[in-house]
Amino acid sequence: MRFEENKSLQEFNTFGIDCRARYFISVTTLQELKEALSSTIHTKHFILGGGSNMLLTKDIDALVIHVNLKGINVISENDHSICLEVMAGENWHELVLYCVTNGYGGIENLSLIPGNVGTAPIQNIGAYGVELKDVFVSCRAIHVQDHDEREFSNEDCNFTYRNSIFKSSVKGQFVITHVRLKLTKSNHKKSVSYGAIQQELVKKNIENPSIGDISDVVIAIRKSKLPDPKELGNSGSFFKNPVVSRNTFIEFQEQWPDAPYYEISPSEVKIPAGWLIEQAGFKGSRFGDAGVHKNQALVLVNYGNATGTQLWELALTIQGKVKEMFDITIEPEVNVV
């Protein structure tokens, strides 16, 4: 195994922040991963996936292990469904396109979400009415200390909105290596209730969309709102949409009657964080090379030479202003390192 020293992580994070790893290795097999975890080259390990849900604010004084495991295998299938086991290093969007091409339904609404498969369960990725938990069967992971392999079922993961046990009770304890998904081959359950999807389907005169149509529409919507990280550094949605109690929402709506919202349950309501940030006056704003995207206020961007610290300071400023205006706390969706 070849370890690199003082490795720039600029190409390994979608913000394009030029922080450095004290030591770095990219692993392509389970054996290499276990050997890297056993290495004594440094006392600390830092697990790196697609780098799409991360804001680096400093150099990483650790052995950075880039999980680059690849492969897609069929575990079981019948006329109506298929179970796929996907390795952690596979690109998420490429997996979605693979499934759509092969007629496997269930994740088409999650098109163009950046990042890799192994990190998808950590925050229960979701978009346009669909979440990973809806198709997730299980995942396999390696414990970073004893290197034992363990399987986590859907129930084990305790999925909630942009959250799982991998962000809470077992945070930092496991490296996800495989993810199993159950997808449909017929009678697809299509989720097209979101207004943006409906509008795009009407524009295209599509009344009975295929899963491919839904994927195309979602891609078009996301491209119209979200910058390509290869062209403008970003990490997608920086903040989670806040979920508030019914009583809190009633008070909020009295003051802001035109605010958009989504019913989560009889007792909870989700308010779009992008709308809150836009009302606070940050959409399209720029502070040096750190800014808020002109088309989507949820997205913080690096115009070239912003540091992670500058982007984080901007995030805190936005968070403070939203709290001041609406008495609502918006929390980061990205991991700040």
C-alpha positions in Angstrom: 0.0 0.0 0.0 1.3 3.4 -0.9 0.5 6.3 1.4 0.8 9.9 0.1 2.0 12.7 2.4 0.7 16.3 2.5 -1.9 15.5 -0.1 -4.2 18.2 -1.4 -7.9 17.4 -1.0 -9.0 20.0 -3.5 -10.2 17.5 -6.1 -11.8 15.3 -3.4 -14.3 17.9 -2.1 -17.0 19.6 -4.2 -16.4 23.0 -2.6 -12.9 22.8 -4.1 -11.2 23.8 -0.8 -7.5 23.3 -0.9 -6.9 21.8 2.5 -4.4 19.0 2.9 -4.2 15.5 4.4 -1.2 14.6 6.5 -1.4 11.1 5.0 -3.7 9.9 2.2 -4.7 6.6 0.6 -7.4 5.5 -1.8 -8.7 2.0 -1.2 -10.4 -0.1 -3.9 -10.9 -3.4 -2.1 -12.2 -4.5 1.4 -8.8 -5.9 2.2 -7.1 -2.6 1.4 -9.7 -0.8 3.6 -9.0 -3.1 6.5 -5.3 -2.7 6.0 -5.6 1.0 6.0 -7.7 1.0 9.1 -5.0 -1.2 10.8 -2.2 1.2 9.7 -0.2 2.8 12.4 1.2 5.5 10.2 -1.1 7.9 12.1 -3.1 7.6 15.3 -6.2 9.1 13.6 -8.3 8.1 10.6 -10.6 10.3 8.5 -13.0 8.5 6.1 -13.6 10.3 2.8 -16.3 9.4 0.3 -17.4 11.6 -2.6 -16.6 14.8 -0.7 -20.0 16.3 -1.6 -21.4 16.8 1.9 -18.4 18.3 3.5 -16.9 21.7 4.2 -13.2 21.6 5.0 -12.1 24.5 7.3 -8.6 23.2 8.1 -6.0 20.7 7.1 -6.7 17.1 8.2 -4.0 15.9 10.6 -4.9 12.2 10.1 -4.7 9.4 7.6 -7.4 10.2 5.1 -8.9 7.0 3.7 -10.7 7.5 0.4 -13.3 4.8 0.0 -13.2 3.9 -3.7 -15.0 0.5 -3.7 -16.8 -0.2 -7.0 -19.4 -2.7 -8.2 -23.1 -3.3 -8.7 -24.5 -6.8 -8.2 -28.0 -8.3 -8.4 -28.8 -10.1 -5.1 -32.3 -11.3 -6.1 -35.1 -10.4 -8.5 -38.5 -11.5 -9.7 -41.0 -10.1 -12.3 -41.8 -7.2 -10.1 -38.8 -6.2 -8.1 -35.0 -6.4 -7.9 -32.5 -6.1 -5.0 -29.2 -4.5 -5.9 -26.0 -4.5 -3.8 -24.0 -1.4 -4.6 -20.4 -0.8 -3.4 -19.8 2.4 -1.5 -17.5 4.1 -4.0 -20.1 4.1 -6.8 -21.3 7.6 -7.8 -24.9 8.1 -6.7 -26.2 9.8 -9.8 -24.5 7.3 -12.1 -26.3 4.6 -10.1 -29.6 6.4 -10.7 -29.0 6.6 -14.4 -28.1 2.9 -14.5 -31.3 2.0 -12.7 -33.5 4.2 -15.0 -31.8 2.7 -18.1 -32.6 -0.8 -16.9 -36.2 0.0 -15.9 -35.6 -0.2 -12.1 -37.8 2.3 -10.3 -37.6 4.0 -6.9 -34.7 6.4 -7.0 -35.5 8.5 -10.1 -36.5 11.5 -8.0 -33.0 11.4 -6.5 -31.3 12.1 -9.8 -28.3 14.5 -9.8 -27.7 14.3 -6.0 -24.0 14.6 -5.7 -21.9 12.1 -3.7 -21.3 8.4 -3.5 -23.5 5.5 -2.5 -21.7 4.8 0.7 -22.6 8.2 2.2 -26.2 8.1 1.1 -27.5 6.3 4.1 -25.6 8.5 6.6 -27.9 11.4 6.0 -30.8 9.6 4.4 -30.6 11.5 1.2 -33.9 12.7 -0.3 -35.5 15.0 -2.9 -38.9 15.7 -4.3 -40.9 13.5 -2.0 -38.6 10.5 -2.0 -35.9 9.4 0.6 -33.3 6.7 0.5 -35.1 4.9 3.3 -38.0 4.2 0.9 -35.9 1.7 -1.1 -33.2 0.9 1.4 -32.9 -2.7 2.5 -29.6 -2.8 4.4 -26.0 -1.8 4.4 -22.8 -3.5 5.4 -20.1 -1.7 7.3 -16.7 -2.2 8.9 -16.0 -1.1 12.4 -13.1 1.3 12.4 -11.6 -0.2 15.6 -12.0 -4.0 15.6 -12.6 -4.2 11.7 -15.6 -6.6 12.2 -18.2 -6.4 9.5 -21.8 -5.7 10.5 -25.0 -5.5 8.6 -27.5 -2.7 9.4 -31.2 -3.2 8.4 -33.5 -0.3 7.5 -34.9 -0.4 11.0 -31.4 -0.5 12.5 -30.5 2.7 10.8 -33.3 4.7 12.5 -33.8 6.9 9.5 -35.3 10.3 10.0 -35.2 13.5 7.9 -31.6 13.8 6.7 -30.4 11.7 9.6 -29.5 8.2 10.7 -27.6 6.4 13.5 -24.5 7.1 11.4 -24.8 10.8 12.2 -25.7 10.1 15.9 -25.3 7.1 18.1 -22.6 5.3 16.0 -21.1 8.4 14.3 -17.5 7.8 13.2 -17.6 4.2 14.3 -18.3 2.5 11.0 -17.3 2.7 7.3 -20.1 1.7 5.0 -18.9 -0.6 2.3 -22.1 -2.0 0.6 -25.7 -0.7 0.3 -28.7 -2.9 -0.7 -31.7 -1.3 -2.4 -35.0 -2.9 -3.4 -36.3 -1.3 -6.6 -39.4 -2.0 -8.7 -39.4 -3.5 -12.2 -43.1 -3.0 -12.9 -46.0 -1.0 -11.4 -43.6 1.7 -10.3 -44.7 3.9 -7.4 -44.1 7.3 -9.0 -43.8 10.5 -6.9 -44.7 13.5 -8.9 -46.7 15.6 -6.5 -44.1 18.3 -6.0 -45.1 21.5 -7.8 -41.8 21.9 -9.7 -42.1 18.4 -11.1 -45.7 19.0 -12.1 -44.8 22.2 -13.9 -42.0 20.6 -15.9 -44.3 17.7 -16.9 -46.9 20.1 -18.1 -44.3 22.0 -20.1 -43.3 18.8 -21.8 -46.9 17.7 -22.3 -46.3 14.5 -20.4 -49.4 13.1 -18.7 -48.3 9.7 -17.7 -44.5 10.0 -17.0 -42.1 7.0 -17.1 -39.4 6.8 -14.5 -37.1 8.1 -17.2 -39.3 11.1 -17.7 -39.3 11.8 -14.0 -35.5 11.5 -13.8 -35.1 13.9 -16.8 -37.4 16.4 -15.2 -35.6 16.3 -11.9 -32.3 16.7 -13.6 -33.7 19.8 -15.5 -35.0 21.3 -12.3 -31.8 20.8 -10.4 -29.6 22.1 -13.3 -31.8 25.2 -13.4 -31.3 25.9 -9.7 -28.0 24.3 -8.7 -24.5 25.0 -10.1 -22.3 22.3 -11.3 -19.6 21.7 -8.7 -17.0 21.3 -11.5 -17.7 24.8 -12.6 -18.6 26.5 -9.3 -17.6 25.0 -6.0 -20.6 24.0 -3.8 -22.0 21.2 -1.8 -25.6 21.3 -2.9 -28.1 22.3 -0.2 -26.1 23.6 2.7 -28.9 23.8 5.2 -31.7 21.4 6.1 -35.3 22.5 5.8 -36.5 23.1 9.3 -39.3 21.0 10.7 -41.4 22.8 13.3 -44.3 22.0 15.5 -47.8 22.7 14.4 -48.2 25.5 17.1 -44.9 27.1 16.0 -46.0 27.0 12.4 -49.4 28.6 13.2 -47.6 31.5 14.8 -45.2 31.7 11.9 -47.9 31.7 9.3 -49.8 34.5 11.0 -46.8 36.7 10.3 -45.8 35.2 7.0 -49.0 34.0 5.4 -47.5 33.6 1.9 -44.6 31.3 3.0 -44.5 27.9 1.3 -44.7 24.8 3.5 -45.1 21.0 3.5 -47.2 18.9 5.8 -45.0 16.3 7.4 -47.5 14.9 9.9 -50.5 16.2 11.9 -48.1 17.7 14.4 -45.1 18.8 12.2 -44.6 21.1 9.2 -41.5 21.6 7.1 -40.6 25.1 5.9 -38.2 25.6 3.0 -34.9 26.9 4.3 -34.2 28.5 0.9 -37.3 30.7 1.2 -36.2 31.8 4.7 -32.7 32.6 3.5 -34.1 34.5 0.5 -36.4 36.6 2.7 -33.4 37.4 4.9 -31.8 39.0 1.8 -28.9 36.6 1.1 -29.9 35.1 -2.2 -27.2 36.0 -4.8 -25.1 37.8 -2.2 -21.3 37.6 -2.3 -18.7 38.2 0.3 -15.3 38.0 -1.4 -15.2 34.6 -3.0 -17.8 33.1 -0.6 -21.4 33.6 -1.7 -25.0 32.4 -2.0 -26.1 31.1 -5.4 -28.3 33.5 -7.4 -30.8 30.8 -8.3 -31.0 28.8 -5.1 -30.5 30.4 -1.7 -29.9 27.0 -0.1 -26.6 26.7 -1.9 -23.4 28.3 -0.7 -20.7 28.7 -3.4 -17.0 29.1 -3.7 -16.3 31.6 -6.5 -12.7 30.5 -6.6 -10.5 31.1 -3.7 -12.8 31.1 -0.7 -11.5 29.3 2.4 -13.7 26.8 4.3 -13.6 29.2 7.3 -15.0 32.1 5.1 -17.8 29.9 3.9 -18.6 28.7 7.4 -18.6 32.3 8.7 -21.1 33.2 5.9 -23.2 30.2 7.0 -23.3 31.3 10.6 -24.2 34.9 9.5 -27.2 33.5 7.5 -28.2 31.2 10.4 -28.2 34.2 12.8 -30.2 36.4 10.5 -32.9 33.7 9.9 -33.1 33.1 13.6 -33.5 36.9 14.3 -36.2 37.3 11.6 -38.2 34.2 12.1 -37.2 32.7 15.4 -36.4 29.5 13.5 -33.1 27.7 13.6 -31.8 26.3 10.3 -29.1 23.6 10.7 -26.3 22.7 8.3 -26.9 19.6 6.1 -23.1 19.4 5.4 -20.5 18.1 7.8 -18.2 21.0 8.8 -14.7 19.7 9.4 
